[in-house]
Amino acid sequence: MEESEEKKIKHIVMSGGGVAGFSFYGALKESNKRGLWNIDDIKSIYGTSAGALFGLIIALKYDWSVVDDYIIKRPWHHIFNFNIQNVFTIFDSRGMYDVKVMEEIYLPLFNGKDISINITMKEFYEVTGIDMHFFAVNINNFTTIEFSHKTHADWRIIDAVYCSCCLPILFQPYINEDKCYSDGGMVCNYPVNYCINNGADPDEIFGLCRKSIIRLNYNVTSESSLFDYMLNIFYKTIERVLNNRVPIDIKREMFIDCPPLAVSDIFNTSSKVEERLRLIQVGIDSYINNFCLKTEELEEK
């Protein structure tokens, strides 16, 4: 059944979720191929953390085959390499990796579109016509920061995405003037309410959110690393934020069930092609087996 003109998907919203971002990508690809949405209809993309990272990739409007080759076959472990020097960097710089990692992630994709790695939020909007919104937290007063071409026009879009992805310890916080930016998942992991408050019709939104972010029995033990300890705190904070969220009726919304994130997941995913393929397939299967079936049931009623 074709959507009426006014009910086309015009806005995409993605939550944070670490390596679950690959599953979001799989769901987006499958839903696009099945006609749920068209990139030419997209007016805005809202994303936090992994949602911001993959949202920017989608906004570049590459063919799926190109993005598949890029995110699946690229040797990501050369970027997210783990060594003793990284560990020492944590104590001096408050995290393992800095914004240069984000530049390495996007540089080939930007070059392929003849876009400068230093492109600003405003310039990116002028080039693509897509209104990008990323979310971070200012640690100094624990407030939500929304990045867009209207609020941070002269910021490099790479810096804005980095701020949203600054998972504590793994990434160094982004310090600018009197603000210390870190991963937005702590305060706004799924920014669908921001999308609606900015004027979007809920029926024109496609939302993707990580489900079951933390298990009640996922505790810190004597076997846990420092990273696992910090991630436990981080994701239980996100769980509290999500539990306190006022439910919003979004007709086209899917929740992808993923296990709690461990630091080992990040390095495992960056080093193994088969793990990236598995995560992407999780998103594809989730869309086919849950979202499509639910839609068919609603249409039959």
C-alpha positions, 0 to 999 in steps of 0.5 A, spaced: 500 500 500 503 506 497 503 512 502 500 518 501 504 524 499 504 527 506 505 521 509 512 520 506 518 519 511 521 525 511 525 525 518 530 519 520 531 519 528 537 514 531 539 513 538 545 511 541 547 504 542 555 503 540 556 497 535 548 497 534 549 503 529 551 497 524 544 494 526 541 501 524 545 501 518 542 494 516 535 496 518 535 503 514 538 499 508 533 494 508 527 499 509 530 503 503 530 498 498 523 496 500 520 503 499 519 505 506 523 511 505 527 515 499 533 519 501 531 525 496 525 526 501 529 526 507 528 533 510 532 532 517 536 526 520 537 526 528 542 522 531 545 521 538 552 518 538 552 512 534 546 514 531 549 521 529 555 517 526 551 513 521 546 519 520 552 523 517 554 517 513 546 516 510 546 524 509 552 523 504 547 520 499 552 514 497 549 508 493 548 502 498 553 498 495 559 503 496 557 504 503 557 496 504 564 496 501 566 502 506 563 500 512 564 492 511 571 491 508 575 497 511 580 495 516 577 499 522 582 496 527 588 500 524 584 506 526 581 503 533 588 500 534 589 498 542 596 499 545 599 501 551 600 508 549 593 508 548 592 507 555 597 512 558 593 517 553 587 516 558 591 519 564 593 525 560 588 527 555 582 524 559 581 518 553 584 514 548 582 517 542 581 524 539 577 528 534 582 525 529 579 518 529 573 522 526 576 525 521 579 518 519 572 515 519 569 520 514 575 523 510 574 517 504 567 518 504 568 526 504 573 526 498 568 521 494 563 527 494 568 533 493 567 535 500 572 538 505 573 535 512 572 542 515 565 543 512 561 547 517 554 545 519 551 550 515 555 549 509 553 541 509 546 543 510 547 548 503 550 542 500 545 536 502 539 540 503 538 535 510 538 538 516 542 535 521 541 534 529 546 531 533 546 531 541 551 531 546 552 533 554 555 539 557 559 535 562 560 542 566 553 543 567 550 537 565 545 540 560 543 537 553 546 540 547 543 540 540 547 541 534 544 544 528 546 548 522 542 553 526 545 553 533 552 551 531 552 554 524 560 555 523 562 548 527 565 543 523 560 537 522 565 532 524 566 536 531 559 536 532 559 528 531 565 527 535 562 531 541 555 526 540 560 520 540 565 522 546 564 515 550 567 517 556 574 514 557 574 511 550 574 518 547 577 524 549 571 529 551 571 535 546 573 542 550 571 548 547 571 555 551 567 553 558 564 547 555 566 540 556 562 536 551 561 528 552 556 523 549 549 525 548 546 518 550 547 520 558 541 526 557 538 524 550 539 518 547 533 517 543 532 525 540 525 523 537 522 528 542 526 534 539 524 532 532 517 533 533 518 539 538 522 542 532 515 541 527 516 534 524 509 530 523 510 524 527 507 520 521 513 522 517 518 520 522 522 513 522 525 512 528 530 507 530 532 505 537 536 500 541 532 496 545 534 493 552 540 497 553 542 494 560 540 487 563 538 487 570 544 482 572 549 486 568 553 488 574 560 490 575 564 484 578 572 482 580 572 480 572 570 487 570 575 492 567 575 499 568 572 500 561 566 495 563 565 499 570 565 506 566 560 503 561 556 500 566 555 506 569 554 510 563 548 505 560 545 504 567 544 512 566 541 511 559 536 506 561 534 511 567 533 516 562 529 512 557 525 509 562 523 516 564 521 518 557 514 520 556 512 515 550 510 518 543 506 515 538 510 514 532 507 509 527 514 507 524 518 506 529 523 500 531 527 497 537 533 493 535 534 488 541 542 488 542 546 486 548 549 491 553 556 494 550 562 492 552 569 495 550 571 488 547 565 489 542 568 495 539 575 492 538 572 486 536 567 489 531 573 494 528 577 488 527 572 482 524 568 483 518 564 477 520 562 481 526 560 487 522 556 483 517 552 479 523 550 486 526 548 489 519 544 482 518 541 483 525 538 490 523 535 487 516 532 481 520 529 486 525 526 490 520 523 484 516 521 480 522 518 485 526 517 492 523 514 489 516 510 484 520 507 489 524 505 493 518 502 488 515 498 486 521 495 493 521 494 494 514 489 487 514 485 490 520 
